[in-house]
């Protein structure tokens, strides 16, 4: 999985998003401030298509309306506005059309400046994009690849808002817990990942291990121009990848792992390779 999957492009000319504090919005009237914000808002370099081609199958999504804009268009957002959600969904669907056995998870987990009419608009967009590819809510343990292939489903949508209850193809957010370490310290992050894996539900939910470091205000102030990638990610990714290599998938093991700048190391290939451990278990059992 990728963290803030859509943030490969953010619009530094747009107003600052409603996910930011009032003080930041005021400061961001200065174009230089928006340029600096971009360095800290972008967490991926690859487009959706490039991420999919690289093996990413879980997408972490934050969305917002644009205050003051007429209509109900919804955009991706991380400090600054990204592309229209509709454009992203079409790009993802195009990949799925060409690869009918691939299955993806779209996790809509943060909403800003959205009332019920915005939500219904977005949900209708999701349905229009994927139609029969959408997998309705089911017991998690039933949803195997074989199950998905037989039903010709390819997309699971997680929707962290009470309106999920009105649509059979929206999975509740609590089926996709993603505990967040909120630290700049890689050792604290790895300890957190270990602890939360030990506490994960044995059955009935997916689980996201967010292998990401989060800058604090003082981190940003000290390294204004360097940005997220050069300050936190480059230096710590090798240690995070070593933790991934040591994991085992399956019950009480890792399930979905997300990272920033997924192409900087062999992240997707390393996570995918963990599945071989499950195959070895099956072979030894038979």
C-alpha positions in Angstrom: 0.0 0.0 0.0 1.0 3.7 -0.4 0.4 6.4 2.2 -1.5 9.5 0.9 -1.5 7.7 -2.4 -2.8 10.6 -4.5 -0.2 13.2 -3.4 2.1 12.8 -6.3 0.5 16.0 -7.7 -0.7 18.9 -5.6 -1.7 22.3 -6.8 0.5 24.9 -5.2 -1.6 27.6 -7.0 -4.8 26.5 -5.3 -6.0 27.7 -2.0 -4.8 25.8 1.0 -7.1 22.9 1.9 -9.7 22.9 4.8 -7.6 20.2 6.4 -5.1 22.9 7.6 -5.2 25.2 10.6 -6.3 28.8 10.2 -2.8 30.2 10.8 -1.4 28.0 8.0 -4.2 29.3 5.6 -3.2 32.9 6.4 0.5 32.2 5.9 -0.2 30.4 2.7 -1.3 33.5 1.0 2.4 33.9 0.3 3.3 31.8 -2.7 6.7 30.8 -1.3 4.9 29.2 1.7 2.8 27.1 -0.7 5.9 26.0 -2.4 7.4 24.8 0.9 4.0 23.2 1.8 4.3 21.2 -1.4 7.6 19.7 -0.3 5.9 18.4 2.9 2.6 17.5 1.3 3.9 15.2 -1.4 4.5 11.7 -0.1 4.5 9.8 -3.5 6.3 10.4 -6.8 4.3 7.8 -8.9 0.8 8.3 -10.4 -1.9 5.8 -9.6 -1.2 3.9 -12.9 2.6 3.8 -12.0 1.9 2.6 -8.5 -0.5 -0.1 -9.8 2.1 -1.2 -12.3 4.7 -1.3 -9.5 2.5 -3.7 -7.4 0.7 -1.3 -5.0 -2.9 -2.6 -4.3 -4.0 -0.5 -1.3 -4.6 3.2 -1.7 -4.9 5.6 1.3 -7.3 8.5 0.3 -8.2 11.9 1.8 -10.8 13.9 0.0 -12.5 17.4 0.1 -14.8 19.7 -1.7 -13.3 23.1 -2.7 -14.9 25.7 -0.5 -16.4 28.5 -2.6 -16.5 26.4 -5.8 -20.0 25.9 -7.3 -21.1 22.3 -7.8 -20.1 19.2 -5.7 -16.8 18.2 -7.3 -14.5 16.3 -4.9 -10.7 16.5 -4.9 -7.9 14.6 -3.2 -6.3 16.7 -0.5 -3.1 16.7 1.6 -2.5 20.3 2.7 -3.0 21.4 -0.9 -5.6 20.2 -3.4 -4.7 17.3 -5.7 -6.5 16.0 -8.8 -10.3 15.4 -9.0 -11.3 12.1 -7.4 -13.2 11.2 -10.6 -10.0 11.4 -12.7 -8.2 9.2 -10.2 -11.0 6.6 -10.2 -11.0 6.5 -14.0 -7.2 6.0 -14.1 -7.5 3.1 -11.6 -10.5 1.5 -13.5 -8.6 1.6 -16.7 -5.8 -0.5 -15.2 -8.4 -3.0 -13.8 -10.0 -3.3 -17.2 -6.7 -4.4 -18.6 -5.9 -6.7 -15.6 -9.2 -8.5 -14.7 -7.6 -10.7 -12.0 -6.2 -7.8 -10.0 -7.9 -6.7 -6.7 -7.5 -3.3 -5.1 -8.5 -1.6 -1.8 -9.5 2.0 -1.8 -9.6 3.4 1.7 -11.5 6.8 1.9 -10.5 7.7 5.5 -10.5 11.5 5.8 -13.2 13.9 4.5 -13.1 17.7 4.6 -15.7 20.3 3.9 -18.3 17.7 2.8 -22.0 17.6 3.7 -24.3 14.6 2.9 -24.9 15.9 -0.6 -21.1 15.9 -1.3 -20.9 12.3 0.1 -23.8 11.1 -2.1 -22.1 12.7 -5.1 -18.8 11.0 -4.4 -20.4 7.6 -3.7 -22.3 7.8 -7.0 -18.9 8.7 -8.7 -17.4 5.6 -7.1 -20.3 3.4 -8.3 -20.1 4.9 -11.9 -16.4 4.3 -12.1 -16.4 0.6 -11.0 -20.0 -0.7 -11.2 -20.0 -4.5 -11.1 -16.3 -4.6 -10.1 -17.4 -3.5 -6.6 -17.3 -6.2 -3.9 -20.3 -5.8 -1.5 -19.6 -6.1 2.3 -19.0 -9.7 3.2 -17.3 -11.7 6.1 -13.6 -10.7 5.7 -12.5 -14.4 5.8 -14.7 -15.2 2.8 -13.0 -12.7 0.5 -10.3 -14.8 -1.1 -8.9 -14.1 -4.5 -10.9 -17.1 -5.8 -14.1 -15.6 -4.4 -13.3 -12.3 -6.1 -12.5 -14.0 -9.5 -15.7 -16.1 -9.4 -17.8 -13.0 -8.9 -15.7 -10.8 -11.2 -15.2 -8.3 -8.4 -12.0 -6.3 -8.2 -12.5 -3.3 -5.8 -13.2 -3.1 -2.1 -14.2 0.4 -0.9 -13.7 1.4 2.7 -15.7 4.5 3.7 -15.0 6.0 7.1 -18.4 7.9 7.4 -21.8 6.7 8.7 -23.3 6.9 5.2 -21.6 3.6 4.4 -24.6 2.0 5.9 -26.8 3.1 3.0 -24.7 1.4 0.3 -24.0 -2.3 0.2 -20.7 -1.8 -1.7 -19.2 0.4 1.0 -17.2 -1.4 3.7 -17.2 0.3 7.1 -14.0 2.0 8.2 -13.6 -0.2 11.2 -12.9 -3.2 8.9 -9.7 -1.4 7.9 -8.0 -0.3 11.1 -4.7 1.6 10.4 -3.1 2.6 13.7 -0.7 5.6 13.3 2.5 6.0 15.2 2.8 9.8 14.7 6.5 9.9 15.3 9.7 11.1 13.6 11.8 8.4 15.4 12.2 5.2 13.4 12.9 3.1 16.5 9.6 4.3 18.1 7.9 3.6 14.8 9.1 0.0 14.6 8.2 -0.6 18.3 4.7 0.8 17.6 4.3 -1.5 14.5 5.3 -4.5 16.6 2.9 -3.6 19.4 -0.1 -2.9 17.2 0.4 -6.1 15.3 0.3 -8.0 18.6 -3.0 -6.3 19.4 -4.7 -6.7 16.0 -8.0 -8.5 15.7 -7.6 -12.2 15.1 -10.6 -12.3 12.7 -13.0 -10.1 11.0 -10.9 -7.1 9.9 -8.1 -6.2 7.6 -5.1 -4.4 9.2 -2.8 -1.7 7.9 0.7 -1.3 9.3 1.6 2.4 8.5 5.4 2.2 8.1 5.6 6.0 7.9 7.3 8.8 9.8 5.3 12.0 10.5 7.1 15.4 10.6 6.3 17.6 13.6 6.1 21.4 13.2 9.7 21.8 14.5 10.9 19.2 12.0 9.4 21.3 9.2 10.8 24.5 10.6 14.3 23.1 10.9 14.3 21.6 7.4 12.0 23.9 5.6 13.5 23.6 2.1 14.6 20.0 2.3 11.1 18.6 2.5 9.7 15.3 3.7 11.6 13.0 1.4 15.1 14.4 2.1 14.5 14.9 5.8 12.8 11.8 7.0 12.2 9.2 4.3 15.5 8.7 2.5 17.5 8.2 5.7 15.0 5.8 7.4 13.5 3.7 4.6 16.3 1.0 4.7 15.6 0.3 8.4 11.9 0.2 7.7 12.4 -2.2 4.8 14.5 -4.5 7.0 11.6 -4.6 9.5 9.2 -5.6 6.6 11.6 -8.4 5.5 11.5 -9.9 9.0 7.6 -10.1 9.1 5.3 -13.0 8.5 1.8 -12.6 7.0 -1.3 -14.4 8.1 -3.4 -14.4 11.3 -1.8 -11.9 13.8 0.9 -11.1 11.2 1.2 -8.3 8.7 -1.6 -7.8 6.3 -1.3 -4.5 4.4 1.8 -2.3 4.8 2.0 1.3 3.6 5.0 3.5 2.9 5.9 6.9 1.6 7.7 7.2 -1.8 7.1 3.5 -2.5 9.6 3.5 -5.5 12.7 4.6 -3.5 13.4 1.0 -2.3 12.2 -2.4 -3.3 9.1 -1.8 -1.2 6.3 -3.4 -3.1 8.4 -6.4 -4.2 9.5 -7.0 -0.6 6.0 -7.0 0.7 4.6 -9.2 -2.1 7.5 -11.7 -1.5 6.2 -12.3 2.1 3.3 -14.2 0.5 5.8 -17.0 -0.3 5.9 -17.7 3.4 2.2 -18.6 3.3 2.8 -20.8 0.3 5.6 -22.6 2.1 3.2 -23.2 5.1 0.6 -24.7 2.8 3.1 -27.0 1.2 4.5 -28.2 4.5 0.9 -28.8 5.8 0.1 -31.0 2.8 
